[in-house]
């Protein structure tokens, strides 16, 4: 550790480029000792999770409180989001899935706002942390699993039994299906956090090169392009997480299909 610190100091003194693109993901307490983070410590993660919730409430509650035939901007955005998610649930999970639309709508809006708020300067991207995305993914996994057994009883296990396959292959396929089912929350959470983290890290790398005179214009151009891409990724990752939730919900409601 001492060697690494000495190397960093030497690089700084010699004018070498030194930056740490992963520092932006460090969890820091808002009050008290900066080196201590406990279970109930209020951190930058806590703050930006709270702001994501506030943003959802502002859009869906306050933004639509004065509904009119000619909608305001906030009402238009809220209605557009409502219709988009409603159609997604209906198309993927079917009419039966619309009963669970409020949960899926809340999930989509929370991830969208968490992703977009993380693009603000000096902000913290909560969805770049597996501690956040794993909780979201596990909530979906447990919800659809419990719902599957409540709705179908032991018949939910038919999800793992490929009746159309040859009899000799069915046990092997059942084992593969069972493993893939329990891997769902892992892939569900890693996909969101990994994509968000990677994009932000790349932007920070390009920003580090902006201090070099000759490279600076190209670095700024790259940052602008990456930022535009991250705006698209912020929405796409929320969409992917939500549509996979709809697919899992469909399996729970109709395991025989």
C-alpha angles and dihedrals in degrees: 000000000000090000091052092049092049090049092051092048091048091050091050092049092049092052095250119153110264123177136142113215093187095057089086089070096056114122109231130182116242093216136030128003110012092208096057123077116172134177093271098034115129104233139171087269090057091050097050094042087054091048090052090055091047090051092053091049092047092052102040101032110026094027092058099034092100099046116185139176087245099049126219120234093264091047091049092052092046093049091046091052091046093051093044095054094038091056091045092054093045094048097045106030098027131227091310090060093060089080087071095044095111092059094047092045091052091048093051095047093046093053093044093052093042089053095046095044087053089063093063116103113265091010130127123238105222094185090062089073121083089212087069101038094044090056090050092047094046091050089055093044095050093043096053093041094052090042090051093056094041093052099038107018113203087347088079087075088068085080087078097043111084100206093181093060124088112278094244092056098045097086091050092047090047090056091049091048091049093051092046090050093056091045090059097090090048095053091037092058100036093052092058099040095040096052094045094046094047094052094049092047092053091051090051091050092053089046089056091059092050089085092066110090102219095039095041098092092049091046092052090048090050091048091051092050093046091047090053089049091049090054087057092044091050090061097036094052091051089049093049093048091049098045091049087053088054091050091051090047090053090053090052094049097040109024093159094062 
